Every structure is written in structure tokens, then in C-alpha cells.
Amino acid sequence: MADEDRDHSDLSVTRRAFLKGGALATGALSSTLIPTPADAQLPVATESDPRRSVVEMTVNGVAYRKEVPNRTTLLQFLREHLTLTGAKMGCDRAQCGACTVVVNGRNVYSCTTLAVEATGAEVLTIEGLAKGDALHPIQQAFIQHSGFQCGFCTSGQIMTTKAFLDRVPRPTEDEARRAMSGNLCRCAAYKRILESVMTASRLMQA
């Protein structure tokens, strides 16, 4: 009973004081856990830095050798280090296909492939398809059938088509539909994309 009658006035906290104290505590924690811009910079490249690696690969027929952080994705390597921006960052989860490039003849999601994994590889991006002013037959087919709308996913669609038709030159529509299923189109231009793939197959055989 004595405990129940005890004066708790010394423990009382107003809502304003509680929120103020919480804000101060949160600020102190944030300043500890969130790095400053200086802290967030990439480490200086040194031969002994285990966080960095030298990446060598051939992209669109050109050999490159660059030192990058180990966590660099192939997409980041292409866009930020080689300024090849045709491959797009869409989902960053290997689900939409906007980042698709061809590595050693296979279509891969570059957003979840590390650059170090592509060391020694032959990489082909949308920038490497055309020969000067002459478009690749796949590009011609996509234009002919308007196999795009906003265009954000188009480079990935075309690169998947390239890898697929190199493996299966004369596909059926069902085979083409399955091959393209890993590339999403938010504009839902799937019918025209399929028509583009089938026409590209014929153009590449001509």
C-alpha cells in the first residue's frame, strides 16, 4: 500500500520534454552511425587494399583495365566508369531486365553481377550493336514494329533478343516468348516486342 501511495512526481515527464529528449538522443545516434561525406568516399586505391580489385574485360570490342571497389556491380562499372549508359537501373533486384547486357554470349542482369565476376569476359552492350550508322537487324526490327513505348526497357529487351537469337536462330513464337519472359515492359508492349523478335530472326538469316 505504501508503494501505491508513493509520490511519483519526480519521475513525471511532460510530452514536450520526452520528445525533445528523444530528438537529442536520435541526433546523437545518427551522428555516430551515418557517415559524413568524407567518411563515405571510396578508399584510396592502393595495391594492398583488399577492398579494391583490378578489373579487366573487353566491352564492345575495346579492352579495359580499371581498379574499382569490390562491391562495384557490372552495371555501375559500365555506366559510371565507362560512361556506357544504355543499360538501365530499374529494379536493382534482377527482376525487370532493364540492365541486361551480354556476357560471353549469355544475357545477364548487370545490376546483380559484380564487375569482378566479369573479369576476362567479353561484354556486349546496346552501344556495341550498330556498325557506324548501320543499325543491327534487331534494332531495325524493333523500330519497324514499334517494339517499345517509353523506351526505358528497350536496351535490355534488345540485348536479351541478341543473346537468344545467337543461340536459337529460328525460334518458334513460344520459344521467343519464354526467352523474353525475364524482361518486363511497364508499357505492356509485349505483342510488339514478340513481333520484333520474330522479324529480327528473319532479318538475321537474310
C-alpha positions in Angstrom: 0.0 0.0 0.0 2.9 2.3 0.8 4.3 1.7 -2.6 1.0 2.6 -4.2 0.9 5.9 -2.3 4.4 6.8 -3.1 4.9 10.2 -4.8 6.0 9.7 -8.4 6.2 13.4 -9.2 9.9 13.2 -9.5 9.5 10.7 -12.4 6.9 12.6 -14.3 7.9 13.7 -17.8 6.0 16.1 -20.0 5.3 15.2 -23.6 7.3 18.1 -24.8 10.3 17.1 -22.6 10.0 13.5 -23.8 10.0 14.4 -27.5 12.8 16.9 -27.0 15.0 14.3 -25.3 14.2 11.7 -27.9 15.2 14.1 -30.7 18.5 14.8 -29.0 19.2 11.1 -28.5 18.3 10.3 -32.1 20.5 13.1 -33.3 23.4 11.8 -31.3 22.9 8.3 -32.6 22.6 9.5 -36.2 25.8 11.4 -36.0 27.6 8.2 -34.9 26.1 5.8 -37.4 25.5 7.9 -40.5 28.9 8.6 -42.2 29.9 12.1 -43.2 30.6 12.8 -46.8 34.3 12.5 -46.1 33.7 9.1 -44.5 31.5 7.9 -47.4 34.2 8.4 -50.0 35.7 5.4 -51.6 39.0 4.2 -50.2 42.1 5.4 -51.9 43.3 2.9 -54.5 46.4 1.0 -53.2 48.0 -2.3 -54.2 47.4 -3.6 -50.7 43.8 -2.5 -50.3 41.7 -5.7 -50.1 38.6 -3.7 -50.8 39.5 -3.0 -54.3 40.3 -5.1 -57.4 41.7 -4.6 -60.8 39.0 -5.5 -63.4 39.9 -6.3 -66.9 37.3 -7.0 -69.6 36.6 -6.4 -73.2 33.5 -4.2 -73.8 32.1 -3.8 -77.3 35.5 -4.9 -78.7 37.6 -2.5 -76.6 39.8 -3.8 -73.8 39.5 -2.0 -70.4 41.6 -2.3 -67.2 40.4 -0.4 -64.2 40.7 -0.6 -60.4 37.4 -0.4 -58.7 35.8 -1.3 -55.3 35.0 -4.9 -55.0 31.3 -4.1 -54.4 31.0 -2.4 -57.8 28.4 -4.0 -60.0 28.8 -4.6 -63.7 26.1 -2.1 -64.3 27.9 0.6 -62.2 31.2 -0.3 -64.0 29.6 0.2 -67.4 27.7 3.4 -66.5 30.0 5.2 -64.1 33.4 4.0 -65.2 33.0 3.6 -68.9 30.1 6.1 -69.4 28.1 3.4 -71.3 24.6 4.3 -70.1 22.5 2.2 -72.4 21.9 -0.4 -69.7 19.4 1.0 -67.2 18.9 0.7 -63.5 15.4 -0.5 -63.0 14.6 -2.7 -60.0 18.1 -3.4 -58.8 16.8 -6.9 -57.9 17.4 -8.9 -61.1 13.7 -8.9 -61.8 13.0 -6.3 -64.6 15.7 -6.9 -67.1 16.4 -3.2 -68.0 20.0 -3.7 -67.1 20.6 -6.7 -69.4 23.9 -7.0 -71.2 25.5 -9.9 -73.0 28.5 -11.5 -71.2 30.3 -14.3 -73.1 27.3 -14.8 -75.3 24.7 -15.0 -72.4 22.3 -12.4 -71.3 22.9 -11.4 -67.7 21.4 -8.9 -65.3 24.2 -6.5 -64.8 22.7 -4.9 -61.7 23.4 -8.0 -59.6 26.6 -9.2 -61.3 29.8 -7.9 -59.8 32.3 -6.3 -62.1 35.0 -8.6 -60.7 32.8 -11.6 -61.8 33.2 -10.4 -65.4 37.0 -10.2 -65.3 38.3 -11.6 -68.6 34.9 -11.6 -70.2 33.6 -10.4 -73.5 30.8 -7.9 -72.7 28.4 -6.5 -75.3 26.1 -3.6 -74.6 23.5 -1.8 -76.7 26.2 0.7 -77.7 28.1 -2.0 -79.4 25.4 -3.4 -81.7 25.2 -0.9 -84.5 28.1 -0.7 -87.0 28.6 3.0 -87.5 25.3 4.4 -88.9 24.1 0.9 -89.8 21.7 -0.4 -87.2 21.7 -4.1 -86.2 18.8 -6.2 -87.6 17.4 -6.4 -84.1 17.3 -2.7 -83.8 15.7 -2.4 -87.2 13.0 -4.9 -86.2 12.2 -3.1 -83.0 11.8 0.2 -84.9 9.7 -1.5 -87.6 7.3 -2.9 -85.1 7.5 -0.1 -82.6 8.6 -2.7 -80.0 8.8 0.0 -77.3 6.8 2.9 -75.9 8.7 4.8 -73.2 11.9 3.1 -74.2 13.3 2.6 -70.7 13.4 -1.2 -71.0 14.3 -1.3 -74.7 18.0 -1.8 -74.5 17.5 -4.7 -72.2 14.9 -6.2 -74.5 17.2 -5.9 -77.4 20.2 -7.4 -75.6 18.2 -10.4 -74.5 17.0 -10.8 -78.0 20.6 -10.7 -79.3 21.8 -13.5 -76.9 18.7 -15.5 -77.6 18.8 -15.4 -81.4 22.5 -16.2 -81.4 21.6 -19.4 -79.6 18.3 -20.1 -81.3 18.4 -18.5 -84.8 15.0 -19.8 -85.9 12.8 -19.8 -82.8 9.1 -20.5 -82.5 6.9 -17.9 -81.0 6.6 -19.9 -77.8 10.4 -20.2 -77.6 10.7 -16.5 -78.1 8.0 -15.7 -75.6 9.8 -17.8 -72.9 13.2 -16.3 -73.7 11.8 -12.8 -73.3 9.9 -13.5 -70.1 12.7 -12.2 -67.9 12.4 -8.7 -69.4 9.4 -6.6 -68.1 7.8 -3.8 -70.0 5.8 -1.4 -67.9 4.1 -0.1 -71.0 3.0 -3.6 -71.8 4.2 -3.6 -75.4 4.7 -7.3 -75.3 2.9 -8.2 -78.5 5.0 -5.7 -80.5 8.2 -6.9 -78.7 7.4 -10.5 -79.7 6.8 -9.4 -83.3 10.1 -7.6 -83.2 12.0 -10.7 -82.1 10.4 -12.9 -84.8 11.2 -10.3 -87.5 14.7 -9.9 -86.2 15.2 -13.6 -86.6 14.3 -13.5 -90.2 16.4 -10.4 -90.9 19.4 -12.0 -89.3 19.0 -15.0 -91.6 18.7 -12.9 -94.7 
